[in-house]
Each structure stands twice: as C-alpha cells, then as structure tokens.
Amino acid sequence: MTLTPVEIRAAKPGPIPYKLADEKGLFLLVQPSGTKLWRLKYRFHKVERKLSLGRYPEISLKEARDRRDEARRLIDEGQDPFAIRRREKLAGEIRAATTFRVVADEYLEKMEAEGRTEATMKKARWFRDLIDRDIGPLPVADITPQELLAALRKLERRGHRETASRVRSFASRVCRYAIVTGRATTNPGDMLKGALIAPRPKHHAALLDPRDVGELLRAIDGYSGQPETLLALQLAPHLYVRPGELRAAEWNEIDWEAAVWRIPAHKMKMKQPHAVPLSKQVVGYLKQLRGIGRNSIYLFPALGSPLRHMCENTLNSALRRLGYGREDMTSHGFRAMASTLLNESGLWHPDAIERSLAHGERNGVRAAYHRGAHWDERVRMAQWWSDHLDSLRATGKILRPKFRKESGEPRRGAEKKVGRAKSAVR
C-alpha cells in the first residue's frame, strides 16, 4: 500500500507523533505540532538507520520517492547515505567557519614567523582591513572573482588605483595559501589580473641638479632637530638605501674593521642580503652617532623608546621642516639622486650602480656573478660619491630657506630647481 497526495493533505496532528507508510522504507512522520517530515528507514550492515529526506510540502511525495530511490542506489553500491550526509554536514560547517578573515589572519601569522619587516607586516594588515568588511566573513572557498572585484572597485572609485592593485595581490596570496593548505580550490585574485585600472607610475620626488643637491646638503647641515634625525639625513645621501632599511639599521650589522654595513635578507625588499661599503665620511658620521650613547640595538631608535626604531615619517617630516615640500624631495628621493648623478658621471659600470641600489637580478647565475664582480668597483664608487657630495656641499654659501606655514608646501622658487627622475628608483 502506498501513500497518495490526498492522504498526506488529510493527515491531522495527534497527541503523539505517528507514521504514514509509503513503500521501500519511506514514511511520513506527522508531529503533534502539525509538521510533516519525510524519513527513510533502511539497514546498512545489519544496522538500522533513519535518514531525513525533507519537510512536506516543500518536498512533495514524488520528490521524496526520488530521494529514497537515490539513497537506496547508494546502499546497493555499498555506501551509507547517513554517513555521507553526516560528512557533508561536517564539511559544510568547516567550510563556513573557514572564512577569508580566518585564513588571512593565519597567513599574516606565517609572514610574521618568517621574519617579515615591521613595515611589510603593517602594510599587509592594512590590505586585509581594506577588504575585510566585504569578503572577510565569506568562506574562502566560495569567494567568486565578482565578489572580490566589487570590493576592489570601491578602492578604485575613491581614486586609490595603486592600493586596489596591491590589495588584489594580497588577496591572491591569501587564496593561494588557502589552496595549498586544502581549504580552497580556486584563486579569484589570480583571475582578476588585468581587470583593474592600471595605476599611474609613481615617481619619488628628487633633486637631480648638482647645484640643488649642494643646497640641500647645506640645508641638512643646518637642521636643528634631534641629533639622530640630523645624522640620518646626513647619511641618507651617502648610503642611498631605502628609507626603511636605513631606519631599521642595527649596530651589529656594522663591520667596523671592513667598513661594511651588512643588511640581512629579511630587511631587504628583494629578500637578498645586501652589503654597503662605507666611505670615510660615512664612518665618521657613524662614530658621531655612536657617541650620542643611546642604549639601543638600533642606530636610529624611536624618540622615547629604544626598543623601536625611528618611525617612517621622521625623515620626510625633517625635510619639510627644512622647507622642502613633498613635490621637491622625499627620503626615497636620495636613491634617484644617487642613481642619476652616478650614471651621469660616466665613471662607473651601470651594473655596479644597480648592485649598489640593491636592485634584484632575476637571473640567478648573473646575480651571483655580479655580486662579486663589482664589489671592488662599488667600494671605490662609495668613496668617490661621498667626496663628490662634499664637493657639492662646499660650493656656494649656506642658504636659509623660507619656511611656509604649511609644512607640505614647497619652498619659494623650488619649482624651478626640482628635477624629476625619468624612471622610478625602487
């Protein structure tokens, strides 16, 4: 005897649950509340099971029978529908709990354990925060390219094209990590390559005319702020490392006997160790810095906290105090200054200059060769560059730039003196 739609509709609730049998183990359970539930009774390896097939009327009699037949097909193949359902439910719960936010935080912990720099970690956390509201709560395995793109478009519409591009790259790395740890199968970040508006190349403002360089060096010598900041400004044009590398320099990295600053790989942008030959002038500045006697592992400890190094805005703020606006000169601009003037001198091999700037060589064999082949030339170049800077500083009288009320405004007449590097120096 089988059920009919009429019988099902006519079934009324009673004081206790009761069953209306169909066939092949299918029955309808009528609850005292009036709820009607489809159930399948079967045996698997002699163990009785009851499998839920849905609620009536959402699941009709025909649909319930179809689900019963599919379950019995699995049983005939030696599979337990109840165990399959339980595994799927557990997998769904894990999938829902493994959100982009969870995986991103785990990826950030991995980056920190690998010794990434404080600046790198700060940027990575910022990238996560920018998209956390939109995709943070979503299961990482279910995020579609369209959902990620919608979050990135918000940054684009605010004019932050470069930031949107970097956030896409960060999201791609998080999804790639989710894939290799078995929590996702696709990477929506990779699929969005080329979907965003390409950011305009950003060039760091720099003084490139030798006369302007001389004026800048004389202005730096007249800086009246913290002595560590003065020495950082004086060292920056001689060393022309990235500002973050200078700020995070530690005393144990200085080889006084060999006159070399050895920067470990984890502090470098290209993740390769970098050696900087020290000229006599640089050694002199370092001895002055050592003489200040701050009890810190850092050459430039943060004001009030020797456990941290100088913050990233200090050097740029000092340049503003000297009257150089952000369109005139930046702390990163010392690299473009050195690159331009060293190349224009015609005295040094371009590869030696590139090595001194710590620009990565993609070819591993070539990179290994050039690290050794140009060292002696780099040592000579470092001393020549310091001597050249001294010569530029010595020409002309000390100029006192007029200060503006707003520190971000350029000096009067500066627009006539500022050169721009033709290509960005990383």
C-alpha beads as a LAMMPS data file, in Angstrom:
LAMMPS data file: protein, C-alpha beads

426 atoms
425 bonds

1 atom types
1 bond types

-500.0 500.0 xlo xhi
-500.0 500.0 ylo yhi
-500.0 500.0 zlo zhi

Masses

1 110.0

Atoms # bond

1 1 1 0.000 0.000 0.000
2 1 1 1.350 3.431 -0.929
3 1 1 0.540 6.970 0.124
4 1 1 -1.413 9.397 -2.017
5 1 1 -1.275 13.211 -2.030
6 1 1 -4.853 13.298 -0.735
7 1 1 -3.982 11.153 2.308
8 1 1 -0.986 13.313 3.067
9 1 1 -3.000 16.531 2.956
10 1 1 -5.734 14.990 5.099
11 1 1 -3.361 13.793 7.818
12 1 1 -4.064 15.691 11.084
13 1 1 -1.733 16.012 14.068
14 1 1 -2.369 13.908 17.144
15 1 1 -1.233 13.924 20.759
16 1 1 1.880 11.904 19.834
17 1 1 3.897 11.538 16.601
18 1 1 2.688 8.890 14.183
19 1 1 3.804 7.435 10.833
20 1 1 2.158 7.120 7.430
21 1 1 3.983 4.393 5.494
22 1 1 4.683 4.541 1.777
23 1 1 6.902 1.780 0.368
24 1 1 10.560 0.654 0.326
25 1 1 11.136 2.129 3.769
26 1 1 9.735 5.619 3.025
27 1 1 7.305 7.077 5.545
28 1 1 5.852 10.414 6.601
29 1 1 6.240 11.377 10.263
30 1 1 3.384 13.604 11.475
31 1 1 4.351 15.617 14.560
32 1 1 1.904 16.930 17.226
33 1 1 2.803 20.426 16.028
34 1 1 1.454 19.604 12.582
35 1 1 4.893 19.383 10.954
36 1 1 5.183 16.555 8.410
37 1 1 8.645 15.074 7.838
38 1 1 9.844 12.545 5.255
39 1 1 12.005 9.734 6.635
40 1 1 13.694 6.673 5.096
41 1 1 14.160 3.562 7.209
42 1 1 16.847 1.141 5.997
43 1 1 19.533 -1.245 7.180
44 1 1 23.217 -0.947 6.415
45 1 1 25.471 -3.803 7.509
46 1 1 22.562 -5.036 9.656
47 1 1 22.353 -1.715 11.488
48 1 1 19.025 0.137 11.294
49 1 1 19.253 3.746 10.089
50 1 1 16.747 6.579 9.629
51 1 1 17.549 9.219 7.041
52 1 1 15.821 12.621 6.850
53 1 1 14.600 13.439 3.333
54 1 1 12.991 16.828 3.946
55 1 1 9.780 18.509 5.046
56 1 1 6.353 18.298 3.432
57 1 1 5.029 20.233 1.468
58 1 1 8.450 21.730 0.495
59 1 1 9.353 18.187 -0.597
60 1 1 6.462 16.600 -2.481
61 1 1 5.611 12.893 -2.482
62 1 1 7.287 12.457 -5.872
63 1 1 10.463 14.268 -4.728
64 1 1 10.566 12.185 -1.535
65 1 1 10.383 8.981 -3.578
66 1 1 13.148 10.221 -5.886
67 1 1 15.355 10.905 -2.852
68 1 1 14.512 7.479 -1.436
69 1 1 15.497 5.789 -4.707
70 1 1 18.809 7.718 -4.817
71 1 1 19.567 6.674 -1.225
72 1 1 18.784 3.033 -1.986
73 1 1 21.038 3.188 -5.046
74 1 1 23.912 4.255 -2.755
75 1 1 23.111 1.415 -0.375
76 1 1 23.213 -1.090 -3.251
77 1 1 26.679 0.314 -4.127
78 1 1 27.883 -0.288 -0.575
79 1 1 27.654 3.314 0.620
80 1 1 25.813 4.523 3.704
81 1 1 23.642 7.584 2.889
82 1 1 23.512 8.535 6.586
83 1 1 27.354 8.593 6.850
84 1 1 27.602 10.546 3.601
85 1 1 25.090 13.113 4.904
86 1 1 26.999 13.455 8.177
87 1 1 30.337 14.013 6.378
88 1 1 28.766 16.604 4.076
89 1 1 27.276 18.437 7.045
90 1 1 30.622 18.477 8.853
91 1 1 32.411 19.643 5.711
92 1 1 29.846 22.408 5.302
93 1 1 30.343 23.561 8.874
94 1 1 34.124 23.617 8.428
95 1 1 33.736 25.414 5.116
96 1 1 31.503 28.078 6.669
97 1 1 33.944 28.574 9.561
98 1 1 36.994 28.837 7.262
99 1 1 36.396 32.420 6.226
100 1 1 38.723 34.692 4.291
101 1 1 39.334 36.558 7.560
102 1 1 40.454 33.389 9.345
103 1 1 42.808 32.353 6.541
104 1 1 44.145 35.905 6.106
105 1 1 44.987 36.132 9.822
106 1 1 46.715 32.759 9.640
107 1 1 48.669 33.910 6.570
108 1 1 49.735 37.082 8.420
109 1 1 50.977 34.946 11.321
110 1 1 53.005 32.912 8.821
111 1 1 54.517 36.089 7.364
112 1 1 55.477 37.299 10.833
113 1 1 57.057 33.940 11.712
114 1 1 59.123 34.194 8.534
115 1 1 60.670 37.422 9.837
116 1 1 58.996 39.931 7.556
117 1 1 59.818 43.532 8.395
118 1 1 57.572 45.640 10.603
119 1 1 56.744 47.885 7.640
120 1 1 55.774 44.885 5.486
121 1 1 53.527 43.498 8.231
122 1 1 51.884 46.869 8.784
123 1 1 51.023 47.168 5.084
124 1 1 49.758 43.581 4.885
125 1 1 47.414 44.131 7.851
126 1 1 46.193 47.326 6.226
127 1 1 45.452 45.469 2.979
128 1 1 43.468 42.867 4.941
129 1 1 41.470 45.550 6.753
130 1 1 40.550 47.291 3.478
131 1 1 38.602 44.265 2.206
132 1 1 37.673 42.614 5.494
133 1 1 34.203 44.164 5.634
134 1 1 33.315 42.938 2.131
135 1 1 34.838 39.455 1.951
136 1 1 36.202 38.793 5.448
137 1 1 33.108 36.862 6.654
138 1 1 32.782 34.798 3.432
139 1 1 34.039 31.188 3.250
140 1 1 37.367 31.450 1.457
141 1 1 36.480 28.527 -0.827
142 1 1 33.283 30.219 -2.013
143 1 1 34.549 33.713 -2.857
144 1 1 33.917 34.492 -6.505
145 1 1 36.023 36.796 -8.685
146 1 1 32.997 39.096 -8.950
147 1 1 32.732 39.447 -5.144
148 1 1 36.412 40.297 -4.809
149 1 1 36.258 42.661 -7.780
150 1 1 33.314 44.532 -6.211
151 1 1 35.412 45.131 -3.075
152 1 1 38.381 46.341 -5.123
153 1 1 36.210 48.613 -7.264
154 1 1 35.315 50.577 -4.133
155 1 1 39.004 51.476 -3.731
156 1 1 39.259 52.346 -7.420
157 1 1 36.260 54.670 -7.268
158 1 1 37.967 56.598 -4.475
159 1 1 40.954 57.105 -6.758
160 1 1 43.202 54.558 -4.998
161 1 1 44.280 52.574 -8.058
162 1 1 47.696 51.596 -6.722
163 1 1 46.154 50.461 -3.430
164 1 1 43.485 48.418 -5.248
165 1 1 46.204 46.663 -7.244
166 1 1 48.202 45.852 -4.112
167 1 1 45.119 44.610 -2.250
168 1 1 44.296 42.304 -5.175
169 1 1 47.809 40.897 -4.938
170 1 1 47.454 40.385 -1.176
171 1 1 44.076 38.654 -1.600
172 1 1 45.623 36.435 -4.264
173 1 1 48.409 35.374 -1.882
174 1 1 45.873 34.564 0.853
175 1 1 43.775 32.453 -1.552
176 1 1 46.892 30.696 -2.821
177 1 1 47.752 29.852 0.785
178 1 1 44.197 28.540 1.272
179 1 1 44.654 26.275 -1.767
180 1 1 47.958 24.745 -0.632
181 1 1 46.505 24.146 2.860
182 1 1 43.495 22.343 1.395
183 1 1 40.793 24.916 2.129
184 1 1 40.100 26.218 -1.373
185 1 1 40.456 25.070 -4.971
186 1 1 40.371 28.349 -6.914
187 1 1 42.082 31.721 -6.629
188 1 1 39.776 34.639 -7.526
189 1 1 42.656 37.086 -7.050
190 1 1 44.637 35.496 -9.878
191 1 1 41.572 35.544 -12.106
192 1 1 41.330 39.337 -11.723
193 1 1 44.726 40.081 -13.261
194 1 1 44.108 42.826 -15.789
195 1 1 40.602 43.579 -14.503
196 1 1 41.611 46.687 -12.546
197 1 1 42.590 50.060 -13.976
198 1 1 46.378 50.137 -14.176
199 1 1 47.807 52.630 -11.642
200 1 1 49.893 55.504 -12.906
201 1 1 53.632 55.006 -12.240
202 1 1 54.638 56.818 -9.066
203 1 1 57.929 58.689 -9.091
204 1 1 59.555 59.800 -5.882
205 1 1 60.383 63.484 -5.894
206 1 1 64.125 64.059 -6.019
207 1 1 66.618 66.830 -6.627
208 1 1 68.803 65.944 -9.615
209 1 1 70.611 69.173 -10.437
210 1 1 74.074 69.234 -8.756
211 1 1 73.563 72.827 -7.582
212 1 1 70.272 71.889 -5.915
213 1 1 71.929 68.860 -4.339
214 1 1 74.602 71.096 -2.841
215 1 1 71.959 73.453 -1.466
216 1 1 70.092 70.502 0.071
217 1 1 73.241 69.167 1.759
218 1 1 73.971 72.576 3.257
219 1 1 70.375 72.863 4.445
220 1 1 70.636 69.426 6.094
221 1 1 73.775 70.519 7.973
222 1 1 71.723 73.386 9.393
223 1 1 68.955 71.095 10.712
224 1 1 68.237 71.918 14.357
225 1 1 66.086 68.963 15.398
226 1 1 67.036 65.722 17.131
227 1 1 70.726 64.794 16.606
228 1 1 69.808 61.265 15.421
229 1 1 67.492 62.747 12.797
230 1 1 70.246 65.113 11.641
231 1 1 72.699 62.229 11.258
232 1 1 70.094 60.112 9.446
233 1 1 69.600 62.984 6.982
234 1 1 73.365 63.346 6.569
235 1 1 73.851 59.613 5.999
236 1 1 70.897 59.179 3.616
237 1 1 72.519 60.752 0.500
238 1 1 75.814 58.888 1.078
239 1 1 74.228 55.454 1.563
240 1 1 71.110 55.911 -0.649
241 1 1 69.472 52.755 0.715
242 1 1 65.703 52.529 1.008
243 1 1 64.397 54.662 3.888
244 1 1 63.064 51.644 5.775
245 1 1 66.446 49.929 5.553
246 1 1 68.183 52.998 6.978
247 1 1 65.694 53.493 9.806
248 1 1 65.892 49.826 10.868
249 1 1 69.725 49.631 10.777
250 1 1 71.253 47.849 13.782
251 1 1 74.697 48.287 15.286
252 1 1 75.514 44.579 14.983
253 1 1 75.202 44.929 11.195
254 1 1 78.127 47.356 11.032
255 1 1 81.504 45.746 10.329
256 1 1 83.838 48.496 11.513
257 1 1 87.033 46.674 10.532
258 1 1 85.915 46.009 6.940
259 1 1 83.954 49.299 6.718
260 1 1 80.846 47.470 5.513
261 1 1 77.184 47.580 6.541
262 1 1 75.728 44.091 6.056
263 1 1 71.934 44.207 5.791
264 1 1 70.250 40.802 6.345
265 1 1 67.903 39.414 3.701
266 1 1 64.705 39.718 5.764
267 1 1 65.108 43.512 5.865
268 1 1 65.559 43.882 2.121
269 1 1 62.797 44.397 -0.423
270 1 1 64.237 41.724 -2.720
271 1 1 64.834 39.328 0.222
272 1 1 68.525 39.071 -0.585
273 1 1 71.315 40.127 1.823
274 1 1 72.930 43.397 0.838
275 1 1 76.384 44.756 1.662
276 1 1 77.000 48.515 1.637
277 1 1 80.630 49.724 1.502
278 1 1 81.191 52.597 3.926
279 1 1 83.187 55.645 2.884
280 1 1 85.411 57.527 5.346
281 1 1 82.717 60.201 5.640
282 1 1 80.061 57.625 6.496
283 1 1 82.285 56.023 9.141
284 1 1 82.761 59.483 10.625
285 1 1 79.009 60.079 10.815
286 1 1 78.525 56.638 12.405
287 1 1 81.107 57.420 15.082
288 1 1 79.246 60.646 15.872
289 1 1 76.048 58.651 16.123
290 1 1 77.722 56.086 18.382
291 1 1 78.924 58.919 20.588
292 1 1 75.382 60.012 21.371
293 1 1 75.232 56.954 23.604
294 1 1 71.591 55.876 23.238
295 1 1 71.192 52.397 24.720
296 1 1 69.547 50.689 21.739
297 1 1 70.284 47.996 19.190
298 1 1 69.184 50.487 16.525
299 1 1 71.269 53.273 15.034
300 1 1 68.146 55.429 14.993
301 1 1 65.926 54.483 17.957
302 1 1 62.469 55.948 18.269
303 1 1 62.195 59.020 20.446
304 1 1 61.334 57.819 23.956
305 1 1 61.588 54.100 23.158
306 1 1 64.991 52.490 22.444
307 1 1 63.206 49.183 21.741
308 1 1 61.805 50.532 18.462
309 1 1 63.486 52.254 15.531
310 1 1 62.686 55.658 14.079
311 1 1 59.215 55.899 12.526
312 1 1 58.712 56.111 8.767
313 1 1 57.584 59.754 8.710
314 1 1 60.553 61.211 10.589
315 1 1 62.880 61.878 7.646
316 1 1 60.170 63.261 5.381
317 1 1 58.949 65.499 8.201
318 1 1 62.501 66.732 8.709
319 1 1 62.757 67.600 5.000
320 1 1 59.507 69.546 5.312
321 1 1 60.963 71.446 8.273
322 1 1 63.883 72.384 6.041
323 1 1 61.401 73.844 3.584
324 1 1 61.371 71.031 1.010
325 1 1 57.800 70.157 0.015
326 1 1 56.681 66.666 -0.897
327 1 1 56.898 67.670 -4.561
328 1 1 60.522 68.766 -4.064
329 1 1 62.250 65.974 -2.198
330 1 1 61.431 62.786 -0.287
331 1 1 63.559 60.449 1.800
332 1 1 63.264 57.902 -1.018
333 1 1 64.462 60.557 -3.466
334 1 1 68.066 60.162 -2.281
335 1 1 68.119 56.922 -4.296
336 1 1 67.018 58.616 -7.513
337 1 1 69.519 61.397 -6.825
338 1 1 72.405 58.946 -6.471
339 1 1 71.313 56.787 -9.392
340 1 1 71.022 59.771 -11.736
341 1 1 74.271 61.531 -10.785
342 1 1 76.334 58.331 -10.644
343 1 1 75.132 57.320 -14.103
344 1 1 75.667 60.825 -15.475
345 1 1 79.252 60.830 -14.212
346 1 1 80.132 58.105 -16.729
347 1 1 82.760 56.760 -14.325
348 1 1 81.018 53.624 -13.144
349 1 1 79.640 50.478 -14.708
350 1 1 75.807 50.542 -14.766
351 1 1 75.723 47.079 -13.162
352 1 1 77.823 48.346 -10.250
353 1 1 75.358 51.195 -9.736
354 1 1 72.403 48.787 -9.894
355 1 1 74.066 46.497 -7.360
356 1 1 74.674 49.443 -5.036
357 1 1 70.945 50.225 -5.261
358 1 1 70.150 46.589 -4.345
359 1 1 68.045 46.121 -7.456
360 1 1 67.380 42.418 -7.889
361 1 1 68.797 40.446 -10.798
362 1 1 66.244 37.870 -11.999
363 1 1 68.879 35.598 -13.488
364 1 1 70.371 33.680 -10.534
365 1 1 73.729 32.922 -12.179
366 1 1 74.113 36.519 -13.351
367 1 1 73.147 37.795 -9.892
368 1 1 75.775 35.626 -8.193
369 1 1 78.437 36.807 -10.658
370 1 1 77.663 40.498 -10.299
371 1 1 77.652 40.398 -6.508
372 1 1 81.334 39.525 -6.662
373 1 1 82.428 41.123 -9.911
374 1 1 81.562 44.701 -8.954
375 1 1 82.437 44.769 -5.269
376 1 1 85.833 46.449 -5.662
377 1 1 84.306 48.990 -8.029
378 1 1 81.491 49.638 -5.567
379 1 1 83.993 50.310 -2.777
380 1 1 85.776 52.889 -4.957
381 1 1 82.448 54.316 -6.086
382 1 1 81.229 54.742 -2.483
383 1 1 84.275 56.845 -1.596
384 1 1 84.064 58.864 -4.826
385 1 1 80.363 59.531 -4.226
386 1 1 80.981 60.800 -0.695
387 1 1 83.829 63.001 -1.945
388 1 1 81.567 64.291 -4.715
389 1 1 78.809 65.118 -2.223
390 1 1 81.342 67.008 -0.095
391 1 1 82.376 68.960 -3.160
392 1 1 78.769 69.841 -3.991
393 1 1 78.146 70.899 -0.396
394 1 1 81.207 73.146 -0.366
395 1 1 80.193 75.208 -3.403
396 1 1 78.200 78.327 -2.584
397 1 1 77.051 79.879 0.630
398 1 1 74.688 78.343 3.155
399 1 1 71.129 79.179 2.190
400 1 1 68.338 79.670 4.720
401 1 1 65.108 78.581 3.000
402 1 1 61.998 80.498 3.925
403 1 1 59.534 78.379 5.857
404 1 1 55.873 78.142 4.972
405 1 1 53.032 77.933 7.466
406 1 1 52.007 74.590 5.982
407 1 1 54.872 72.130 6.078
408 1 1 53.666 70.338 2.945
409 1 1 54.102 73.410 0.684
410 1 1 57.254 73.686 -1.447
411 1 1 59.842 76.387 -0.913
412 1 1 59.500 79.601 -2.870
413 1 1 61.095 79.118 -6.260
414 1 1 61.620 75.414 -5.669
415 1 1 59.558 74.522 -8.715
416 1 1 62.341 75.949 -10.848
417 1 1 65.002 73.808 -9.216
418 1 1 63.489 70.387 -8.869
419 1 1 64.440 67.714 -11.382
420 1 1 62.477 64.515 -11.778
421 1 1 63.897 61.050 -12.329
422 1 1 62.759 59.653 -15.653
423 1 1 62.066 56.286 -14.081
424 1 1 61.188 55.351 -10.537
425 1 1 64.010 54.007 -8.389
426 1 1 62.655 51.204 -6.247

Bonds

1 1 1 2
2 1 2 3
3 1 3 4
4 1 4 5
5 1 5 6
6 1 6 7
7 1 7 8
8 1 8 9
9 1 9 10
10 1 10 11
11 1 11 12
12 1 12 13
13 1 13 14
14 1 14 15
15 1 15 16
16 1 16 17
17 1 17 18
18 1 18 19
19 1 19 20
20 1 20 21
21 1 21 22
22 1 22 23
23 1 23 24
24 1 24 25
25 1 25 26
26 1 26 27
27 1 27 28
28 1 28 29
29 1 29 30
30 1 30 31
31 1 31 32
32 1 32 33
33 1 33 34
34 1 34 35
35 1 35 36
36 1 36 37
37 1 37 38
38 1 38 39
39 1 39 40
40 1 40 41
41 1 41 42
42 1 42 43
43 1 43 44
44 1 44 45
45 1 45 46
46 1 46 47
47 1 47 48
48 1 48 49
49 1 49 50
50 1 50 51
51 1 51 52
52 1 52 53
53 1 53 54
54 1 54 55
55 1 55 56
56 1 56 57
57 1 57 58
58 1 58 59
59 1 59 60
60 1 60 61
61 1 61 62
62 1 62 63
63 1 63 64
64 1 64 65
65 1 65 66
66 1 66 67
67 1 67 68
68 1 68 69
69 1 69 70
70 1 70 71
71 1 71 72
72 1 72 73
73 1 73 74
74 1 74 75
75 1 75 76
76 1 76 77
77 1 77 78
78 1 78 79
79 1 79 80
80 1 80 81
81 1 81 82
82 1 82 83
83 1 83 84
84 1 84 85
85 1 85 86
86 1 86 87
87 1 87 88
88 1 88 89
89 1 89 90
90 1 90 91
91 1 91 92
92 1 92 93
93 1 93 94
94 1 94 95
95 1 95 96
96 1 96 97
97 1 97 98
98 1 98 99
99 1 99 100
100 1 100 101
101 1 101 102
102 1 102 103
103 1 103 104
104 1 104 105
105 1 105 106
106 1 106 107
107 1 107 108
108 1 108 109
109 1 109 110
110 1 110 111
111 1 111 112
112 1 112 113
113 1 113 114
114 1 114 115
115 1 115 116
116 1 116 117
117 1 117 118
118 1 118 119
119 1 119 120
120 1 120 121
121 1 121 122
122 1 122 123
123 1 123 124
124 1 124 125
125 1 125 126
126 1 126 127
127 1 127 128
128 1 128 129
129 1 129 130
130 1 130 131
131 1 131 132
132 1 132 133
133 1 133 134
134 1 134 135
135 1 135 136
136 1 136 137
137 1 137 138
138 1 138 139
139 1 139 140
140 1 140 141
141 1 141 142
142 1 142 143
143 1 143 144
144 1 144 145
145 1 145 146
146 1 146 147
147 1 147 148
148 1 148 149
149 1 149 150
150 1 150 151
151 1 151 152
152 1 152 153
153 1 153 154
154 1 154 155
155 1 155 156
156 1 156 157
157 1 157 158
158 1 158 159
159 1 159 160
160 1 160 161
161 1 161 162
162 1 162 163
163 1 163 164
164 1 164 165
165 1 165 166
166 1 166 167
167 1 167 168
168 1 168 169
169 1 169 170
170 1 170 171
171 1 171 172
172 1 172 173
173 1 173 174
174 1 174 175
175 1 175 176
176 1 176 177
177 1 177 178
178 1 178 179
179 1 179 180
180 1 180 181
181 1 181 182
182 1 182 183
183 1 183 184
184 1 184 185
185 1 185 186
186 1 186 187
187 1 187 188
188 1 188 189
189 1 189 190
190 1 190 191
191 1 191 192
192 1 192 193
193 1 193 194
194 1 194 195
195 1 195 196
196 1 196 197
197 1 197 198
198 1 198 199
199 1 199 200
200 1 200 201
201 1 201 202
202 1 202 203
203 1 203 204
204 1 204 205
205 1 205 206
206 1 206 207
207 1 207 208
208 1 208 209
209 1 209 210
210 1 210 211
211 1 211 212
212 1 212 213
213 1 213 214
214 1 214 215
215 1 215 216
216 1 216 217
217 1 217 218
218 1 218 219
219 1 219 220
220 1 220 221
221 1 221 222
222 1 222 223
223 1 223 224
224 1 224 225
225 1 225 226
226 1 226 227
227 1 227 228
228 1 228 229
229 1 229 230
230 1 230 231
231 1 231 232
232 1 232 233
233 1 233 234
234 1 234 235
235 1 235 236
236 1 236 237
237 1 237 238
238 1 238 239
239 1 239 240
240 1 240 241
241 1 241 242
242 1 242 243
243 1 243 244
244 1 244 245
245 1 245 246
246 1 246 247
247 1 247 248
248 1 248 249
249 1 249 250
250 1 250 251
251 1 251 252
252 1 252 253
253 1 253 254
254 1 254 255
255 1 255 256
256 1 256 257
257 1 257 258
258 1 258 259
259 1 259 260
260 1 260 261
261 1 261 262
262 1 262 263
263 1 263 264
264 1 264 265
265 1 265 266
266 1 266 267
267 1 267 268
268 1 268 269
269 1 269 270
270 1 270 271
271 1 271 272
272 1 272 273
273 1 273 274
274 1 274 275
275 1 275 276
276 1 276 277
277 1 277 278
278 1 278 279
279 1 279 280
280 1 280 281
281 1 281 282
282 1 282 283
283 1 283 284
284 1 284 285
285 1 285 286
286 1 286 287
287 1 287 288
288 1 288 289
289 1 289 290
290 1 290 291
291 1 291 292
292 1 292 293
293 1 293 294
294 1 294 295
295 1 295 296
296 1 296 297
297 1 297 298
298 1 298 299
299 1 299 300
300 1 300 301
301 1 301 302
302 1 302 303
303 1 303 304
304 1 304 305
305 1 305 306
306 1 306 307
307 1 307 308
308 1 308 309
309 1 309 310
310 1 310 311
311 1 311 312
312 1 312 313
313 1 313 314
314 1 314 315
315 1 315 316
316 1 316 317
317 1 317 318
318 1 318 319
319 1 319 320
320 1 320 321
321 1 321 322
322 1 322 323
323 1 323 324
324 1 324 325
325 1 325 326
326 1 326 327
327 1 327 328
328 1 328 329
329 1 329 330
330 1 330 331
331 1 331 332
332 1 332 333
333 1 333 334
334 1 334 335
335 1 335 336
336 1 336 337
337 1 337 338
338 1 338 339
339 1 339 340
340 1 340 341
341 1 341 342
342 1 342 343
343 1 343 344
344 1 344 345
345 1 345 346
346 1 346 347
347 1 347 348
348 1 348 349
349 1 349 350
350 1 350 351
351 1 351 352
352 1 352 353
353 1 353 354
354 1 354 355
355 1 355 356
356 1 356 357
357 1 357 358
358 1 358 359
359 1 359 360
360 1 360 361
361 1 361 362
362 1 362 363
363 1 363 364
364 1 364 365
365 1 365 366
366 1 366 367
367 1 367 368
368 1 368 369
369 1 369 370
370 1 370 371
371 1 371 372
372 1 372 373
373 1 373 374
374 1 374 375
375 1 375 376
376 1 376 377
377 1 377 378
378 1 378 379
379 1 379 380
380 1 380 381
381 1 381 382
382 1 382 383
383 1 383 384
384 1 384 385
385 1 385 386
386 1 386 387
387 1 387 388
388 1 388 389
389 1 389 390
390 1 390 391
391 1 391 392
392 1 392 393
393 1 393 394
394 1 394 395
395 1 395 396
396 1 396 397
397 1 397 398
398 1 398 399
399 1 399 400
400 1 400 401
401 1 401 402
402 1 402 403
403 1 403 404
404 1 404 405
405 1 405 406
406 1 406 407
407 1 407 408
408 1 408 409
409 1 409 410
410 1 410 411
411 1 411 412
412 1 412 413
413 1 413 414
414 1 414 415
415 1 415 416
416 1 416 417
417 1 417 418
418 1 418 419
419 1 419 420
420 1 420 421
421 1 421 422
422 1 422 423
423 1 423 424
424 1 424 425
425 1 425 426
